[in-house]
Amino acid sequence: ATSLASALTVDLADDTVDNAISVTTGTHTTTINDSAAGDTITVNAAALVDDVLLTTSGAGVFDINDLAGNLNNTATGAVDVTLADNTDGAYTVTSTTAITVNNGTAQDGDSITLEGAGTKTVTGLVADLTLAASNTGTTNVTTGDASLTINADAAAGALTVDGAALAENKTLTLTGGATTTTADINNLKADLIATSLASALTVDLADDTV
């Protein structure tokens, strides 16, 4: 549906042949419902424009590629989304269930906001990250090699960051949080600024050989 400009709703049936379904979105709001357990739904979202919402649900596995818009997910299978560079540099990913968010081609200086109670795994992060109040599950981040800021609402869940990819001349800044939550930083050889962090902080350093 690459050239479709209308709002698109897709209600899936169980694919009992090869358990694989491919959906290519149009440019407008897209909803994919009723994915079946055991099915893998590959979503090519490259046509979705900035700030347009993709909604996914059901029991299937979702692999979402090239998302420049926003995502609202309630699917209970494994969900993996890779972001694409967009116009305003802002992304919102909402999930009530566990989800993996790959930074993709989102840029240094962009902003990703995570919402919803599901556990979040973020890979290759070079954009700034905001953990909203509704993001009550644990957030596990693996950084890329770019200075970045992670800001957590006081109601957000625990944060874990693997900073192994951050070079020694980069800076990781942590803000927000609350005394009832934790922030654990591992494999860090970059600089850390946590002046405005309220969470309990644990930092495991890596050898800075430079």
DRENDO-1510 file (C-alpha; in Angstrom, 1 decimal, always signed):
<recs>
REC; n; res; u; v; w
REC; 1; ALA; +0.0; +0.0; +0.0 .
REC; 2; THR; +3.0; +2.3; -0.6 .
REC; 3; SER; +1.0; +4.9; -2.5 .
REC; 4; LEU; -2.1; +4.8; -0.3 .
REC; 5; ALA; -2.8; +8.2; +1.4 .
REC; 6; SER; -5.9; +7.0; +3.3 .
REC; 7; ALA; -6.0; +5.7; +6.8 .
REC; 8; LEU; -5.3; +1.9; +6.6 .
REC; 9; THR; -6.7; -0.9; +8.9 .
REC; 10; VAL; -5.5; -4.4; +8.3 .
REC; 11; ASP; -7.2; -7.3; +10.2 .
REC; 12; LEU; -5.0; -10.4; +9.9 .
REC; 13; ALA; -5.9; -14.0; +9.8 .
REC; 14; ASP; -3.8; -16.9; +11.0 .
REC; 15; ASP; -1.3; -17.9; +8.2 .
REC; 16; THR; -1.1; -21.6; +8.6 .
REC; 17; VAL; +1.1; -22.2; +5.6 .
REC; 18; ASP; +4.4; -20.5; +6.3 .
REC; 19; ASN; +3.4; -18.3; +9.3 .
REC; 20; ALA; +4.9; -15.2; +7.6 .
REC; 21; ILE; +2.9; -12.1; +6.6 .
REC; 22; SER; +4.3; -8.9; +5.0 .
REC; 23; VAL; +2.6; -5.5; +5.2 .
REC; 24; THR; +3.9; -2.4; +3.4 .
REC; 25; THR; +2.2; +0.7; +4.8 .
REC; 26; GLY; +0.9; +3.7; +3.0 .
REC; 27; THR; +1.6; +7.3; +4.0 .
REC; 28; HIS; -1.2; +7.7; +6.5 .
REC; 29; THR; -2.3; +6.2; +9.9 .
REC; 30; THR; -2.0; +2.4; +9.8 .
REC; 31; THR; -3.5; -0.2; +12.2 .
REC; 32; ILE; -2.6; -3.8; +12.1 .
REC; 33; ASN; -4.8; -6.0; +14.2 .
REC; 34; ASP; -5.3; -9.6; +15.3 .
REC; 35; SER; -1.9; -11.1; +14.5 .
REC; 36; ALA; -1.9; -14.8; +15.4 .
REC; 37; ALA; +0.5; -16.5; +17.7 .
REC; 38; GLY; +3.2; -18.2; +15.7 .
REC; 39; ASP; +2.9; -15.8; +12.8 .
REC; 40; THR; +5.7; -13.3; +12.0 .
REC; 41; ILE; +4.5; -10.0; +10.6 .
REC; 42; THR; +7.1; -7.9; +8.7 .
REC; 43; VAL; +6.1; -4.3; +8.4 .
REC; 44; ASN; +7.8; -2.0; +5.9 .
REC; 45; ALA; +6.9; +1.4; +7.3 .
REC; 46; ALA; +9.1; +3.5; +5.0 .
REC; 47; ALA; +6.2; +5.3; +3.4 .
REC; 48; LEU; +4.7; +6.5; +6.7 .
REC; 49; VAL; +5.5; +10.2; +7.1 .
REC; 50; ASP; +6.8; +11.9; +10.2 .
REC; 51; ASP; +4.4; +12.0; +13.2 .
REC; 52; VAL; +2.0; +9.5; +11.7 .
REC; 53; LEU; +0.9; +6.6; +14.0 .
REC; 54; LEU; +1.4; +2.9; +13.4 .
REC; 55; THR; -0.6; +0.7; +15.7 .
REC; 56; THR; +0.1; -3.1; +16.2 .
REC; 57; SER; -1.8; -5.7; +18.2 .
REC; 58; GLY; -2.5; -9.4; +18.6 .
REC; 59; ALA; -0.3; -12.4; +19.6 .
REC; 60; GLY; +2.1; -12.5; +16.7 .
REC; 61; VAL; +5.7; -11.4; +16.3 .
REC; 62; PHE; +6.3; -8.0; +14.6 .
REC; 63; ASP; +9.4; -6.9; +12.8 .
REC; 64; ILE; +8.9; -3.2; +11.9 .
REC; 65; ASN; +11.4; -1.5; +9.6 .
REC; 66; ASP; +12.1; +2.1; +8.6 .
REC; 67; LEU; +9.7; +3.8; +11.0 .
REC; 68; ALA; +9.8; +7.6; +10.8 .
REC; 69; GLY; +6.5; +8.0; +12.6 .
REC; 70; ASN; +5.2; +6.9; +16.0 .
REC; 71; LEU; +4.3; +3.5; +17.3 .
REC; 72; ASN; +1.6; +2.3; +19.6 .
REC; 73; ASN; +2.0; -1.5; +20.3 .
REC; 74; THR; +0.0; -3.9; +22.4 .
REC; 75; ALA; +1.1; -7.1; +20.6 .
REC; 76; THR; +2.2; -9.9; +23.0 .
REC; 77; GLY; +4.6; -11.6; +20.6 .
REC; 78; ALA; +8.2; -10.4; +20.3 .
REC; 79; VAL; +8.2; -6.9; +18.7 .
REC; 80; ASP; +11.2; -5.2; +17.1 .
REC; 81; VAL; +11.1; -1.7; +15.6 .
REC; 82; THR; +13.9; +0.1; +13.7 .
REC; 83; LEU; +13.6; +3.8; +13.4 .
REC; 84; ALA; +14.3; +5.9; +10.3 .
REC; 85; ASP; +15.5; +9.5; +10.0 .
REC; 86; ASN; +12.6; +11.9; +10.0 .
REC; 87; THR; +11.9; +15.6; +9.5 .
REC; 88; ASP; +11.4; +16.9; +13.1 .
REC; 89; GLY; +13.8; +14.4; +14.8 .
REC; 90; ALA; +11.1; +13.3; +17.3 .
REC; 91; TYR; +9.8; +9.8; +17.9 .
REC; 92; THR; +7.3; +8.3; +20.3 .
REC; 93; VAL; +7.2; +4.6; +21.0 .
REC; 94; THR; +4.4; +3.3; +23.2 .
REC; 95; SER; +4.2; -0.3; +24.2 .
REC; 96; THR; +2.3; -2.1; +27.0 .
REC; 97; THR; +4.4; -5.2; +26.3 .
REC; 98; ALA; +8.1; -5.9; +25.9 .
REC; 99; ILE; +9.7; -4.3; +22.8 .
REC; 100; THR; +13.1; -3.8; +21.2 .
REC; 101; VAL; +13.7; -0.3; +19.7 .
REC; 102; ASN; +16.6; +0.0; +17.4 .
REC; 103; ASN; +18.0; +3.5; +16.9 .
REC; 104; GLY; +18.4; +2.8; +13.2 .
REC; 105; THR; +19.1; +6.1; +11.3 .
REC; 106; ALA; +17.6; +8.4; +13.9 .
REC; 107; GLN; +20.2; +11.1; +14.3 .
REC; 108; ASP; +22.5; +12.4; +17.1 .
REC; 109; GLY; +20.4; +15.2; +18.6 .
REC; 110; ASP; +17.0; +13.6; +17.8 .
REC; 111; SER; +14.7; +12.6; +20.7 .
REC; 112; ILE; +13.0; +9.3; +21.3 .
REC; 113; THR; +10.2; +9.2; +23.9 .
REC; 114; LEU; +9.3; +5.8; +25.4 .
REC; 115; GLU; +5.8; +5.3; +26.9 .
REC; 116; GLY; +3.8; +2.4; +28.2 .
REC; 117; ALA; +4.4; -0.3; +30.9 .
REC; 118; GLY; +6.3; -2.8; +28.8 .
REC; 119; THR; +10.0; -3.5; +29.2 .
REC; 120; LYS; +12.0; -1.6; +26.6 .
REC; 121; THR; +15.3; -2.7; +25.0 .
REC; 122; VAL; +17.0; +0.1; +23.1 .
REC; 123; THR; +20.0; -0.7; +20.8 .
REC; 124; GLY; +22.6; +1.5; +19.1 .
REC; 125; LEU; +21.3; +4.7; +20.8 .
REC; 126; VAL; +22.7; +8.0; +19.5 .
REC; 127; ALA; +19.5; +10.1; +19.9 .
REC; 128; ASP; +18.5; +11.5; +23.2 .
REC; 129; LEU; +16.0; +9.4; +25.2 .
REC; 130; THR; +13.1; +10.3; +27.4 .
REC; 131; LEU; +11.3; +7.9; +29.7 .
REC; 132; ALA; +7.8; +9.1; +30.2 .
REC; 133; ALA; +5.8; +8.6; +33.4 .
REC; 134; SER; +3.9; +5.7; +31.9 .
REC; 135; ASN; +7.2; +3.9; +31.0 .
REC; 136; THR; +7.1; +1.9; +34.3 .
REC; 137; GLY; +8.9; -1.2; +33.0 .
REC; 138; THR; +12.7; -1.5; +33.0 .
REC; 139; THR; +14.5; +0.2; +30.2 .
REC; 140; ASN; +17.7; -1.4; +28.9 .
REC; 141; VAL; +19.9; +0.7; +26.7 .
REC; 142; THR; +22.9; -0.1; +24.6 .
REC; 143; THR; +24.5; +3.1; +23.3 .
REC; 144; GLY; +26.1; +4.0; +20.0 .
REC; 145; ASP; +29.0; +6.3; +19.9 .
REC; 146; ALA; +27.5; +9.8; +20.4 .
REC; 147; SER; +27.1; +12.1; +23.3 .
REC; 148; LEU; +23.5; +11.8; +24.5 .
REC; 149; THR; +21.1; +12.6; +27.3 .
REC; 150; ILE; +18.7; +10.2; +29.0 .
REC; 151; ASN; +15.9; +11.9; +31.0 .
REC; 152; ALA; +13.6; +9.8; +33.2 .
REC; 153; ASP; +10.3; +11.0; +34.7 .
REC; 154; ALA; +10.0; +10.4; +38.4 .
REC; 155; ALA; +7.4; +7.7; +37.8 .
REC; 156; ALA; +9.5; +5.8; +35.2 .
REC; 157; GLY; +11.0; +2.4; +35.9 .
REC; 158; ALA; +14.6; +1.4; +36.4 .
REC; 159; LEU; +17.3; +2.2; +33.8 .
REC; 160; THR; +20.2; +0.1; +32.7 .
REC; 161; VAL; +22.8; +1.5; +30.2 .
REC; 162; ASP; +25.6; -0.4; +28.5 .
REC; 163; GLY; +28.0; +2.4; +27.4 .
REC; 164; ALA; +30.7; +0.2; +25.9 .
REC; 165; ALA; +30.3; +1.9; +22.5 .
REC; 166; LEU; +30.8; +5.4; +23.8 .
REC; 167; ALA; +34.3; +6.7; +23.1 .
REC; 168; GLU; +36.2; +8.3; +25.9 .
REC; 169; ASN; +35.7; +11.8; +24.5 .
REC; 170; LYS; +31.9; +11.5; +24.5 .
REC; 171; THR; +29.5; +12.4; +27.4 .
REC; 172; LEU; +26.5; +10.6; +28.8 .
REC; 173; THR; +24.1; +12.8; +30.7 .
REC; 174; LEU; +21.5; +11.5; +33.0 .
REC; 175; THR; +18.6; +13.6; +34.4 .
REC; 176; GLY; +15.3; +13.0; +36.3 .
REC; 177; GLY; +14.4; +9.8; +38.0 .
REC; 178; ALA; +13.4; +9.3; +41.6 .
REC; 179; THR; +14.9; +8.0; +44.8 .
REC; 180; THR; +12.7; +4.9; +44.4 .
REC; 181; THR; +14.3; +3.9; +41.1 .
REC; 182; THR; +17.8; +2.9; +40.0 .
REC; 183; ALA; +20.2; +3.8; +37.2 .
REC; 184; ASP; +22.9; +1.2; +36.4 .
REC; 185; ILE; +25.6; +2.2; +34.0 .
REC; 186; ASN; +28.0; -0.5; +32.7 .
REC; 187; ASN; +31.2; -0.5; +30.6 .
REC; 188; LEU; +31.6; +3.2; +30.7 .
REC; 189; LYS; +34.8; +5.0; +29.6 .
REC; 190; ALA; +33.1; +8.2; +28.4 .
REC; 191; ASP; +32.4; +11.1; +30.7 .
REC; 192; LEU; +29.2; +11.0; +32.9 .
REC; 193; ILE; +27.1; +14.0; +34.1 .
REC; 194; ALA; +24.4; +13.1; +36.6 .
REC; 195; THR; +24.0; +16.4; +38.5 .
REC; 196; SER; +20.2; +16.4; +38.0 .
REC; 197; LEU; +19.7; +12.6; +38.6 .
REC; 198; ALA; +17.5; +11.7; +41.6 .
REC; 199; SER; +17.8; +7.9; +41.1 .
REC; 200; ALA; +20.2; +5.6; +42.9 .
REC; 201; LEU; +23.2; +5.5; +40.6 .
REC; 202; THR; +25.7; +2.6; +40.1 .
REC; 203; VAL; +28.6; +3.0; +37.6 .
REC; 204; ASP; +30.9; +0.2; +36.4 .
REC; 205; LEU; +33.8; +1.7; +34.5 .
REC; 206; ALA; +35.7; +0.3; +31.5 .
REC; 207; ASP; +39.5; +0.8; +31.0 .
REC; 208; ASP; +40.1; +4.1; +29.2 .
REC; 209; THR; +43.2; +3.2; +27.3 .
REC; 210; VAL; +43.5; +6.7; +25.6 .
</recs>
